[in-house]
Amino acid sequence: MRVIQASLHRTLPGPAPAGSSHLIHDLLWAHATQAEGLEHIRPRPTEHGLDLFLFVRAHSDASALQQMRTLLTRVDTPIAAHGYTVAGA
C-alpha cells in the first residue's frame, strides 16, 4: 500500500463549513473506481483547506500517484462546487 498526499485549497472566503471534510471524503469514495485501488482516505483540515492522505493499492509510488491524479481530475468539478480546488491543478 502506498500513501499519496493531496491538498485542497478553499476557493470561497471564510472558514470551511462544518462537515466539509466528511463531504469531500464521501465525494471521493463515490467517484473512485476499483482500478484506482483506493483503500482509505484521511482528510485533515488545514488553514488553507484540506490535506488528503490517500492510501492506495499500487505496485509503485509512480502508479499510485497516477491513479490518484486520475481520481482527482474526475472529481475536480464536484470538489469545486463545494468551494475547493486541487492544489497544483
N, C-alpha and C positions, 0 to 999 in steps of 0.2 A: 504494500500500500504506500502511496506517495501523498504528500501534503502540498497543496498549492495555495498560496495566499493571494487574494484579490482584494482590492479596495474599491468601495463605492463612495462617491462624494455626493453630498447633499446639493441639489440644484435649487432648492427653494429656501427662502430666508427663514430664519428661526430654527428652533430645535426640531428634531425629528419627532413625529407623533409617537405616543406610547404604543408599543406593539409592532413598530415598523420592522424590527429585526426578525420577528416571527413571521411577518408577512413576506419579507424577502426570502426567508428560509423556505416557506411553503411554495412560493413562486418558483424558486429554483427546482424543487422536487417535482412540481407539476410539469415542468418543461424538460427535465432530464430524461435521456433515453438510456436503455440498458447498455448500449455500445459505449457510452461515455464513462461508464464504470464508477459513477458517483456512489460513495458508501456513506459518508457522514458530512454534515455541514455545521460549522460552528461560527455563527456571526458574533462579532464583538463591536459594540458601539464605540465610536471614537469622536473626537471633536469635529472632524471633517465629514463624518458619515458612518460607514460601517467597514470593518475589515472582515473578510470571509476567509475561513480556513476550510478548504475543500479537500476531503480525504478521498482519494481516487485509486481505483484498481487499475494499474498500468504497469507495463514492462520496464519503463524508464521514466525519468523526470521529464524528458522531452515529450514523450507520449502523453503523460498526464497533463502537461501544460497545454498541448494542442487540444486534448479532449475538453478541458475546461474553457479554453478560448472559444471552442465551438458552442458550448452551452451558453456562455456569457454573451456571445454575439446573438444567439437566438432569443435571449431574454432582454436584450437591450431596450426594446420598445416598452415592454411591460414594466421594467425597472424604472424607466424614465417617467412613466405615468404616475409613479409613486414618489417622484422627487429625487431620484438618484441617477447617477451616471457611473459607468465603469471607468475607473481612473486609468488613464493611458489609452483609452479607446477613442 
